[in-house]
Amino acid sequence: MDCILTCDSIHQAMKAEKILLAHEIALRLIPTPRHISSDCGMAIQLHECDVERARELLGKGGVRIERGYGLEESKGEPNA
């Protein structure tokens, strides 16, 4: 898994998890790394290849994605 999506609330993150799992998109609900955001305590980690489909499904489901991060960015390293 190499991408992290952040939501603006725990409720949005849980709704996103439910929608993505219903569409068989592999994910993990993880604590949001503090250097990324302090707004919501949970984030969604998923494969980079699923990001576009996930954004589309979540948009249709009314889930607001705050931002997406690549693996290097989520570790605090610049993405080259």
C-alpha positions in Angstrom: 0.0 0.0 0.0 1.5 3.3 -1.0 -0.9 6.1 -0.7 -2.7 7.8 2.2 -5.9 9.7 1.8 -7.0 12.1 4.6 -10.5 13.1 5.5 -11.8 16.0 7.5 -13.4 13.9 10.2 -13.4 10.4 11.6 -17.0 10.0 10.4 -15.9 10.7 6.8 -13.0 8.2 7.2 -15.3 5.5 8.4 -17.8 6.2 5.6 -14.9 6.0 3.1 -13.8 2.7 4.5 -17.3 1.2 4.2 -17.7 2.4 0.6 -14.3 1.2 -0.6 -14.6 -2.2 1.1 -18.0 -2.6 -0.6 -16.3 -2.1 -3.9 -13.5 -4.6 -2.9 -10.7 -2.0 -2.8 -8.0 -3.2 -0.4 -7.3 -0.6 2.3 -6.2 -0.1 5.9 -7.7 2.5 8.3 -4.7 3.9 10.1 -3.9 6.7 12.6 -3.2 9.9 10.6 0.5 10.7 10.8 0.8 13.9 12.8 3.2 15.5 10.3 0.4 15.1 7.7 -2.6 16.4 9.5 -4.1 16.9 13.0 -7.6 17.4 11.8 -8.8 13.8 11.8 -7.3 10.9 13.8 -7.8 8.3 11.0 -6.6 8.1 7.4 -7.0 5.6 4.6 -4.0 3.7 3.3 -4.4 2.0 -0.1 -2.5 1.0 -3.2 -1.6 3.8 -5.5 -3.2 2.0 -8.4 -6.6 2.2 -6.6 -6.5 5.9 -5.8 -8.3 7.3 -8.9 -11.1 4.7 -8.6 -11.3 5.4 -4.8 -11.6 9.1 -5.4 -14.4 8.6 -7.9 -16.3 6.2 -5.6 -15.9 8.4 -2.6 -17.0 11.5 -4.6 -20.2 9.7 -5.6 -20.7 8.6 -2.0 -20.4 12.1 -0.7 -17.1 11.6 1.1 -14.8 14.6 1.3 -11.1 13.7 0.8 -8.9 16.4 2.2 -5.7 15.3 0.5 -3.8 12.4 -0.9 -0.2 11.6 -0.1 2.4 9.3 -1.7 4.4 6.9 0.5 7.4 9.2 0.6 5.4 12.2 1.5 3.6 10.3 4.2 7.0 9.5 5.8 7.9 13.2 5.8 10.3 12.9 2.8 9.9 15.0 -0.3 8.4 13.2 -3.3 10.9 13.6 -6.2 
